[in-house]
Amino acid sequence: MPVPKLVPPFTHETAVAKVRAAEDAWNSRDAQRVSMAYSPDSHWRNRAQIFQGRDNTRAFLEGKWDQELEYRLVKELWAFGDNRIAVRFQYEWRNAQGQWFRAYGNELWEFDLEGLMRRREASINDRKISEKDRRFHWDASAPRPSDHPGLVDSPE
């Protein structure tokens, strides 16, 4: 079966695939790879940071993953329209001192006709967790395994 093109207008199938592709890319922690999913003039709001452009996106991601060690992310589709997707997500990471965190958030995405994200708006909250409370234990250098539960199956 051919892989569907992940460009607008989205269907449920292509929106779910777009979300999983984004999750897999972010879990790679490869800022260059991830930045190529955004249009050259993309607009970002991430927490209190607002910036524009693929180069700034790459720099932001490099700094993020320098600080957020052993990063593991799960994204899920919340809603979609012709050229927009809303997701909710959780990710876990630890700082250099060994403190673990779980981040909870929502993102609003808008895409151009080629399927590049031209707008990303993210609201995110972090909560300290103990290592024993972690839920995301797969190999941090690999995508989330297909049999790992998503957020709907998580207790929080």
QUIFEN-V483799 format. One record per backbone hydrogen bond with DSSP energy under -0.5 kcal/mol. NH is the residue of the N-H (numbers start at 0). CO is the residue of the C=O. If there is no record, write none. Layout:
{{NH & CO} {NH & CO}}
This chain:
{{6 & 4} {7 & 111} {8 & 81} {9 & 80} {9 & 81} {14 & 10} {15 & 11} {16 & 12} {17 & 13} {18 & 14} {19 & 15} {20 & 16} {21 & 17} {22 & 18} {23 & 19} {24 & 20} {25 & 21} {26 & 22} {27 & 23} {27 & 24} {28 & 24} {28 & 25} {29 & 24} {30 & 28} {33 & 29} {34 & 30} {35 & 31} {35 & 32} {36 & 33} {37 & 34} {38 & 116} {41 & 38} {42 & 117} {43 & 50} {44 & 119} {45 & 48} {46 & 121} {48 & 45} {50 & 43} {52 & 41} {53 & 39} {56 & 52} {57 & 53} {58 & 54} {59 & 55} {60 & 56} {61 & 57} {62 & 58} {63 & 59} {64 & 60} {65 & 61} {66 & 62} {66 & 63} {67 & 63} {68 & 66} {68 & 93} {70 & 67} {71 & 91} {73 & 89} {75 & 87} {77 & 85} {78 & 85} {80 & 83} {84 & 108} {85 & 78} {86 & 106} {87 & 75} {88 & 104} {89 & 73} {90 & 102} {91 & 71} {92 & 100} {93 & 68} {94 & 98} {97 & 94} {99 & 128} {100 & 92} {101 & 126} {102 & 90} {103 & 124} {104 & 88} {105 & 122} {106 & 86} {107 & 120} {108 & 84} {109 & 118} {110 & 82} {111 & 115} {114 & 111} {116 & 36} {117 & 109} {118 & 109} {119 & 42} {120 & 107} {121 & 44} {122 & 105} {124 & 103} {126 & 101} {128 & 99} {132 & 129} {133 & 130} {136 & 134} {141 & 138} {147 & 144} {153 & 150}}
